[in-house]
Amino acid sequence: MHRHDLSASTIAVSAGRPPRVPGGPLNAPITFASAFIPGGESEYGRHGNPAWEAFESVLGELEGGRALAFSSGTSAATALFELVPTGAAVVAPIHSYNGTLTQLHERSRKKQIELRLVDISNTAEVISAAEDAALVWIESPTNPALEIADIEAIATEASRSGTAVAVDNTFATPLRQKPLDMGADFVVHSASKLLAGHSDVVLGAIVTNSGRAWRALESRRRTLGAIPGAMECWLTTRGIRTLHVRLDRAEANARELHKRLNASPLVAESRYPGFSTIIAFEIAAGPDAAQTMTEQSSLITYATSLGGVESTWERRRRWAGEPTTIPEGLVRLSVGIEDVDDLWADIRQAIEAVS
């Protein structure tokens, strides 16, 4: 069987393994080394590591391109933004990850880029803004508003004007969408989230099927020093092995919780894009009650991260940099793999306690 005939779940388990030789390890070993003996592919720890290669192999195969690991999702985005010519336009969703927006606004203030913020779900608006831009940055679903972009339509129009398209695929993962197959030029991940899956890693990655772009990004990684740790790559590779199982369970939980939230008279609005593990909702009691609710739950953890096996939530506007167009009381719930009835009981009692 050829590897291109394998399903994504099989690739997640089988890719990035060492050669099958007698006495060889089943898993890629963790290599702790700051320097290597001359004559091989790398002589210095900032230039490469076998643990990076295993992670990059499995993620690249899942996304349909060639991957590069970075120290964080933000450092991966930074390397990509470094390739944008000075003064060129970058199109991005008005609702994006806080760290991404912060960096784009800083670059705009320094006149390094012209920043154009758009409603990413309005395809015509995005295409119009991208006509003479260098880069379109897409989140789909967006964080935390959960809007969906028509990646294929945007990428098709962008290619006609030579505009590059990058998609933050952190929420969807390559098991739910493959942006490179839709015409995107880059896929970016905060691998700390669903890929690693256990809230114990900070790691990022970029995937592209352009050899020239890959080499430019690899050079940026060396120059900026935004390299990952061997342990982080090893842990994330191990996490990817169970991604399909974790994602299926957490998605099933999210769909059911969204249904129950929608039916509750104490909930003003519940958003769920139909896939992945994130729900965004508001309670009728208002923002102050929502904040208290997230702090006092007994099972769901009050924390800012997402994508782990445990459920977490927070009121997003508690962060000063969150766009003011995000409702004050919007709660982002990252659904884990716990029993769904236990999760619902915790959510219900938390809402009722503040309503």
TIMARSE-997691 format. One record per residue (C-alpha): x, y, z. Coordinates in steps of 0.25 Angstrom, whole numbers, padded with zeros to 4 digits, always signed. Example, Ala and Ser with C-alpha at 12.3 -4.5 7.8 and 13.67 -1.06 7.14 Angstrom:
2
+0049-0018+0031/+0055-0004+0029/
//
This chain:
355
+0000+0000+0000/+0005+0014-0004/+0005+0024+0007/-0004+0034-0001/-0014+0023+0000/-0014+0024+0015/-0025+0031+0023/-0021+0043+0032/-0023+0035+0045/-0013+0024+0040/-0003+0034+0035/-0004+0041+0049/+0000+0027+0055/+0010+0023+0045/+0018+0035+0040/+0031+0040+0046/+0035+0026+0050/+0050+0022+0050/+0055+0012+0039/+0051-0003+0042/+0064-0009+0045/+0067-0020+0055/+0068-0015+0069/+0064-0001+0065/+0054+0007+0073/+0039+0007+0070/+0039+0022+0073/+0048+0033+0069/+0058+0035+0081/+0059+0049+0088/+0073+0054+0085/+0078+0064+0095/+0090+0071+0088/+0095+0085+0085/+0105+0080+0075/+0107+0069+0065/+0119+0062+0059/+0123+0069+0046/+0120+0062+0033/+0105+0060+0035/+0093+0068+0032/+0095+0077+0044/+0106+0081+0052/+0099+0090+0062/+0087+0089+0071/+0080+0102+0065/+0081+0096+0051/+0074+0082+0053/+0070+0071+0062/+0065+0057+0060/+0053+0060+0069/+0049+0072+0060/+0050+0063+0048/+0040+0053+0053/+0030+0063+0057/+0032+0071+0044/+0030+0058+0036/+0017+0054+0042/+0011+0068+0041/+0016+0070+0027/+0010+0057+0023/-0003+0060+0029/-0004+0074+0023/+0001+0070+0010/+0014+0079+0010/+0027+0080+0017/+0027+0085+0031/+0037+0093+0040/+0036+0093+0055/+0037+0106+0063/+0038+0109+0078/+0023+0114+0078/+0012+0117+0069/+0015+0132+0070/+0029+0130+0066/+0024+0122+0054/+0015+0134+0050/+0027+0143+0052/+0036+0136+0043/+0025+0137+0032/+0022+0151+0034/+0037+0154+0033/+0036+0150+0019/+0026+0161+0015/+0033+0172+0008/+0034+0185+0016/+0021+0194+0014/+0013+0183+0007/-0001+0180+0011/-0006+0169+0020/-0020+0165+0021/-0025+0158+0034/-0038+0155+0041/-0043+0166+0051/-0045+0154+0060/-0032+0147+0061/-0023+0141+0072/-0019+0152+0081/-0004+0149+0080/-0005+0150+0064/-0013+0163+0065/-0003+0169+0074/+0008+0166+0065/+0001+0171+0053/-0003+0184+0060/+0012+0186+0064/+0017+0184+0050/+0006+0194+0045/+0010+0205+0055/+0025+0203+0051/+0021+0205+0036/+0026+0191+0033/+0013+0186+0027/-0001+0192+0023/-0011+0185+0032/-0025+0182+0026/-0035+0176+0036/-0047+0169+0030/-0058+0160+0033/-0052+0147+0029/-0066+0141+0026/-0069+0152+0016/-0062+0146+0004/-0064+0158-0005/-0059+0167+0005/-0046+0159+0007/-0044+0157-0008/-0045+0172-0010/-0035+0175+0001/-0026+0165-0004/-0025+0170-0018/-0011+0177-0017/-0007+0171-0003/+0005+0162-0001/-0001+0153+0009/-0015+0148+0014/-0015+0142+0027/-0027+0134+0030/-0033+0127+0043/-0044+0118+0040/-0051+0116+0050/-0046+0129+0056/-0042+0131+0070/-0051+0133+0078/-0063+0137+0069/-0063+0124+0061/-0065+0130+0048/-0062+0122+0036/-0055+0126+0023/-0057+0121+0009/-0042+0117+0008/-0043+0111-0006/-0050+0124-0012/-0040+0133-0005/-0028+0125-0010/-0033+0124-0024/-0035+0139-0025/-0022+0142-0018/-0013+0133-0027/-0018+0142-0039/-0011+0154-0033/+0001+0147-0027/-0004+0149-0013/+0001+0138-0003/-0010+0132+0006/-0006+0126+0020/-0017+0118+0029/-0016+0117+0044/-0021+0102+0044/-0020+0101+0060/-0034+0099+0062/-0038+0090+0051/-0025+0082+0050/-0022+0074+0037/-0032+0064+0041/-0043+0074+0038/-0038+0083+0027/-0025+0083+0018/-0023+0097+0014/-0011+0094+0004/-0021+0085-0003/-0030+0097-0004/-0020+0106-0011/-0013+0112+0002/+0002+0114+0001/+0005+0113+0016/-0002+0105+0028/+0002+0110+0042/-0001+0103+0055/+0000+0106+0070/+0004+0091+0072/+0003+0094+0087/-0012+0092+0085/-0020+0080+0079/-0007+0074+0072/+0000+0072+0085/-0013+0070+0093/-0009+0070+0107/-0006+0084+0111/+0009+0081+0114/+0016+0087+0102/+0019+0100+0095/+0022+0098+0080/+0018+0104+0067/+0020+0100+0052/+0018+0104+0038/+0015+0095+0026/+0017+0099+0011/+0018+0091-0002/+0028+0102-0008/+0042+0098-0007/+0047+0113-0008/+0037+0117+0003/+0042+0106+0012/+0056+0110+0010/+0053+0124+0013/+0046+0120+0026/+0057+0111+0030/+0067+0122+0029/+0058+0131+0037/+0057+0120+0048/+0072+0120+0049/+0074+0135+0049/+0063+0138+0059/+0067+0126+0067/+0052+0122+0069/+0056+0107+0070/+0048+0097+0077/+0052+0088+0088/+0055+0073+0086/+0046+0069+0097/+0034+0078+0092/+0035+0072+0078/+0036+0058+0084/+0023+0060+0092/+0016+0066+0081/+0019+0055+0072/+0014+0045+0082/+0001+0054+0084/-0002+0054+0069/-0002+0038+0070/-0016+0039+0077/-0021+0052+0071/-0032+0045+0063/-0037+0038+0075/-0037+0051+0084/-0043+0059+0073/-0054+0050+0071/-0058+0049+0085/-0056+0064+0088/-0064+0068+0076/-0076+0059+0080/-0076+0065+0093/-0075+0079+0087/-0087+0076+0078/-0095+0071+0090/-0092+0083+0099/-0095+0093+0088/-0109+0086+0087/-0111+0087+0101/-0106+0101+0103/-0115+0106+0091/-0127+0100+0099/-0124+0107+0112/-0132+0119+0115/-0120+0124+0123/-0111+0125+0111/-0112+0137+0102/-0105+0131+0090/-0096+0119+0087/-0087+0118+0075/-0081+0105+0069/-0076+0103+0055/-0080+0089+0054/-0066+0083+0055/-0054+0084+0065/-0055+0085+0080/-0057+0100+0083/-0071+0106+0087/-0073+0121+0089/-0085+0125+0097/-0091+0137+0105/-0100+0135+0117/-0112+0144+0119/-0107+0149+0133/-0096+0157+0126/-0081+0159+0126/-0079+0160+0141/-0087+0147+0144/-0079+0140+0132/-0066+0144+0139/-0070+0138+0152/-0076+0126+0146/-0063+0122+0139/-0055+0125+0152/-0064+0116+0161/-0067+0104+0152/-0062+0091+0159/-0059+0082+0147/-0056+0091+0136/-0043+0098+0138/-0042+0113+0137/-0030+0115+0128/-0026+0122+0115/-0021+0111+0107/-0029+0101+0099/-0028+0087+0091/-0025+0078+0103/-0031+0066+0108/-0037+0074+0119/-0048+0084+0117/-0044+0099+0120/-0052+0112+0119/-0050+0127+0120/-0057+0140+0117/-0048+0146+0106/-0050+0161+0108/-0042+0159+0121/-0030+0161+0112/-0028+0176+0109/-0023+0173+0095/-0036+0165+0091/-0044+0173+0080/-0055+0181+0085/-0064+0175+0075/-0064+0162+0083/-0075+0163+0093/-0071+0166+0107/-0078+0153+0112/-0073+0143+0102/-0068+0131+0108/-0058+0122+0100/-0060+0107+0104/-0050+0097+0100/-0057+0084+0101/-0049+0072+0105/-0051+0057+0106/-0058+0056+0119/-0072+0049+0120/-0081+0059+0114/-0092+0058+0125/-0082+0062+0135/-0078+0074+0127/-0092+0078+0125/-0095+0077+0140/-0083+0086+0143/-0087+0096+0133/-0101+0096+0137/-0098+0098+0152/-0088+0109+0149/-0098+0116+0140/-0109+0115+0150/-0101+0119+0162/-0099+0133+0155/-0112+0135+0149/
//
